[in-house]
Amino acid sequence: EWSLRVRLNEAHMRNGVTMRDPSTVYLDWTVELGTDVTIEPNVILRGATRVGDGSVIGAGSQLIDATIGQRVRVWASVIESSTVEDEASVGPYSHLRPGSIVGRGAEVGNFAELKNTRLGSGSKQHHMSYLGDAQVGERVNIGAGAITANYDGARKHPTTIGDGAFIGVDTMIVAPRTIGAGAMTGAGSVVTKDVPAGTLAVGVPARI
């Protein structure tokens, strides 16, 4: 196995991939790496993973059947059967579970988790939050501790968040819910009804 790993890593490096410490990089033979990709130490890439030109896979990351665009930064995170589009960033310590898409230029930060969710272009989910079965528009801010309560014990339910919405810290969105474009939720709100575009929802339960 060691001999095969040395051959494979050397072949990628000869094709323009930078590996800071090749001895700690583990690649499946099915992995595809673009030009000028940088792989830092202690990285594992498995299955049908593809990494686009100029992207950086930071130390401690694991990617399984992941599609990574160009000029993406992934740092100390796990990405499973998900897509990260061009110029987005993920991590540190984030988890993209199957079916997730991080849009162009979007940011997923510390201890953030997505499951079967699309985070739109330019949106930010920076810390300690969970989005499950959600469609999040462009330029949305997801505050720290915000979650979509998508599972009622029997079924999964969707959440839709419109462009330019602002989800305050510790907001709980009890799905199925729709948050309109440009709407806001106050800190600690429990959202049990849809929030119309351009309005503010606050309280427990949240009131418009």
C-alpha positions as CSV (number, residue, x, y, z in Angstrom):
1,E,0.0,0.0,0.0
2,W,2.8,2.4,0.8
3,S,4.5,1.8,-2.5
4,L,1.2,2.4,-4.4
5,R,0.5,5.6,-2.4
6,V,4.0,7.0,-3.2
7,R,3.4,6.3,-6.9
8,L,0.0,7.9,-6.9
9,N,0.9,11.0,-4.9
10,E,4.1,11.5,-7.0
11,A,2.0,11.3,-10.2
12,H,-0.4,14.0,-8.9
13,M,2.5,16.3,-7.9
14,R,4.1,15.9,-11.3
15,N,0.8,17.1,-12.8
16,G,0.9,20.3,-10.7
17,V,-0.5,19.4,-7.3
18,T,1.3,20.7,-4.2
19,M,1.4,18.4,-1.2
20,R,3.0,19.9,1.9
21,D,3.7,16.4,3.3
22,P,2.9,13.6,0.8
23,S,3.5,10.9,3.4
24,T,0.3,12.0,5.3
25,V,-1.9,12.4,2.2
26,Y,-4.2,9.4,1.5
27,L,-5.9,9.4,-2.0
28,D,-8.1,6.8,-3.6
29,W,-7.2,6.1,-7.3
30,T,-10.6,7.4,-8.3
31,V,-9.9,10.9,-7.0
32,E,-9.4,13.7,-9.6
33,L,-7.3,16.8,-8.8
34,G,-7.1,19.9,-10.9
35,T,-4.1,22.2,-11.7
36,D,-2.5,24.1,-8.8
37,V,-4.4,22.3,-6.1
38,T,-2.7,22.4,-2.7
39,I,-3.2,19.6,-0.2
40,E,-2.0,20.2,3.3
41,P,-1.0,17.4,5.8
42,N,-3.3,14.8,7.2
43,V,-5.8,14.8,4.4
44,I,-8.0,11.9,3.1
45,L,-9.8,12.0,-0.2
46,R,-12.0,9.1,-1.1
47,G,-14.3,7.7,-3.8
48,A,-15.4,10.0,-6.7
49,T,-14.0,13.2,-5.1
50,R,-13.0,15.9,-7.6
51,V,-11.1,19.1,-6.7
52,G,-11.0,22.0,-9.0
53,D,-8.1,24.2,-10.1
54,G,-6.5,26.4,-7.4
55,S,-8.3,24.9,-4.5
56,V,-6.7,24.3,-1.1
57,I,-7.7,21.2,1.0
58,G,-6.5,22.2,4.4
59,A,-5.0,20.0,7.2
60,G,-7.2,17.5,8.8
61,S,-9.9,17.4,6.1
62,Q,-11.8,14.3,4.8
63,L,-13.7,14.3,1.5
64,I,-15.8,11.4,0.4
65,D,-17.5,11.5,-3.1
66,A,-17.3,15.3,-2.9
67,T,-17.2,17.8,-5.8
68,I,-15.1,20.9,-5.0
69,G,-15.0,23.8,-7.4
70,Q,-12.2,26.2,-8.3
71,R,-10.4,28.4,-5.7
72,V,-12.2,26.8,-2.8
73,R,-10.7,26.6,0.7
74,V,-11.6,23.6,2.9
75,W,-10.0,23.4,6.3
76,A,-10.2,20.6,8.9
77,S,-13.7,19.6,7.8
78,V,-15.7,16.5,6.6
79,I,-17.6,16.7,3.3
80,E,-19.7,13.7,2.2
81,S,-21.5,13.4,-1.2
82,S,-21.8,17.2,-1.4
83,T,-20.8,20.0,-3.7
84,V,-18.8,23.2,-2.9
85,E,-18.9,25.7,-5.7
86,D,-16.2,28.1,-6.9
87,E,-14.6,30.5,-4.4
88,A,-16.5,29.2,-1.4
89,S,-14.9,28.3,2.0
90,V,-15.7,25.5,4.5
91,G,-14.3,25.1,8.0
92,P,-12.7,24.7,10.3
93,Y,-14.6,21.8,11.9
94,S,-17.6,21.9,9.6
95,H,-19.6,18.9,8.4
96,L,-21.4,18.7,5.0
97,R,-23.6,15.7,5.0
98,P,-24.9,14.1,1.8
99,G,-26.9,16.2,-0.6
100,S,-25.6,19.6,0.4
101,I,-24.5,22.4,-1.9
102,V,-22.5,25.4,-0.9
103,G,-23.0,28.1,-3.5
104,R,-20.3,30.3,-5.1
105,G,-18.5,32.5,-2.6
106,A,-20.6,31.2,0.3
107,E,-18.9,30.7,3.7
108,V,-19.5,27.8,6.1
109,G,-17.5,28.3,9.3
110,N,-16.7,26.8,12.7
111,F,-18.8,23.8,13.9
112,A,-21.5,24.3,11.2
113,E,-23.4,21.4,9.8
114,L,-25.5,21.0,6.6
115,K,-27.6,18.1,5.6
116,N,-29.4,17.9,2.2
117,T,-29.3,21.7,2.1
118,R,-28.4,24.4,-0.5
119,L,-26.6,27.5,0.9
120,G,-27.0,30.2,-1.8
121,S,-24.2,32.2,-3.3
122,G,-22.6,34.7,-1.0
123,S,-24.5,33.4,2.1
124,K,-22.8,32.9,5.4
125,Q,-23.2,30.2,8.1
126,H,-20.3,31.0,10.3
127,H,-20.6,29.2,13.6
128,M,-22.3,26.4,15.6
129,S,-25.4,26.0,13.5
130,Y,-27.4,23.3,11.8
131,L,-29.3,23.5,8.5
132,G,-31.2,20.4,7.4
133,D,-33.5,19.9,4.4
134,A,-33.2,23.7,3.7
135,Q,-33.1,25.9,0.6
136,V,-31.3,29.1,1.6
137,G,-31.1,32.0,-0.9
138,E,-28.3,34.3,-1.8
139,R,-26.6,36.7,0.7
140,V,-28.3,35.2,3.7
141,N,-26.8,35.5,7.2
142,I,-27.3,32.5,9.5
143,G,-26.5,33.5,13.0
144,A,-24.6,31.5,15.6
145,G,-26.6,28.7,17.1
146,A,-29.5,28.9,14.6
147,I,-31.1,25.6,13.5
148,T,-33.8,24.2,11.4
149,A,-35.9,21.7,13.4
150,N,-36.5,19.5,10.4
151,Y,-37.5,16.2,12.0
152,D,-40.7,15.7,14.0
153,G,-39.9,12.1,15.0
154,A,-41.6,10.6,12.0
155,R,-41.0,12.8,8.9
156,K,-38.5,15.3,7.6
157,H,-39.8,18.8,6.7
158,P,-38.3,21.5,4.5
159,T,-37.3,25.1,5.3
160,T,-37.0,27.8,2.6
161,I,-35.2,31.1,3.4
162,G,-35.3,33.9,0.8
163,D,-32.5,36.1,-0.6
164,G,-31.0,38.6,1.8
165,A,-32.7,37.2,5.0
166,F,-31.1,37.6,8.4
167,I,-31.5,34.7,10.8
168,G,-30.6,36.0,14.3
169,V,-28.5,34.0,16.8
170,D,-30.1,31.0,18.5
171,T,-33.1,31.1,16.1
172,M,-35.1,27.8,16.0
173,I,-37.1,27.4,12.8
174,V,-39.7,24.7,13.3
175,A,-40.1,23.2,9.8
176,P,-42.0,23.3,7.5
177,R,-41.4,27.0,7.3
178,T,-40.8,29.8,4.7
179,I,-38.8,32.9,5.6
180,G,-39.3,35.5,3.0
181,A,-36.7,37.6,1.2
182,G,-35.2,40.3,3.3
183,A,-37.0,39.0,6.5
184,M,-35.2,39.0,9.9
185,T,-35.5,36.9,13.1
186,G,-34.6,38.3,16.5
187,A,-32.1,36.5,18.7
188,G,-33.6,33.4,20.4
189,S,-36.7,33.4,18.4
190,V,-38.7,30.2,17.9
191,V,-40.3,30.4,14.5
192,T,-43.5,28.3,14.2
193,K,-45.2,30.3,11.4
194,D,-44.0,31.6,8.0
195,V,-42.3,35.0,8.1
196,P,-43.3,37.3,5.2
197,A,-40.7,39.1,3.1
198,G,-39.3,42.2,4.7
199,T,-40.7,41.6,8.2
200,L,-39.2,41.0,11.6
201,A,-40.1,38.0,13.7
202,V,-39.2,38.0,17.5
203,G,-40.1,36.1,20.6
204,V,-41.1,32.6,21.8
205,P,-43.1,31.7,19.8
206,A,-42.1,34.3,17.3
207,R,-44.5,37.1,16.4
208,I,-44.3,39.3,13.3
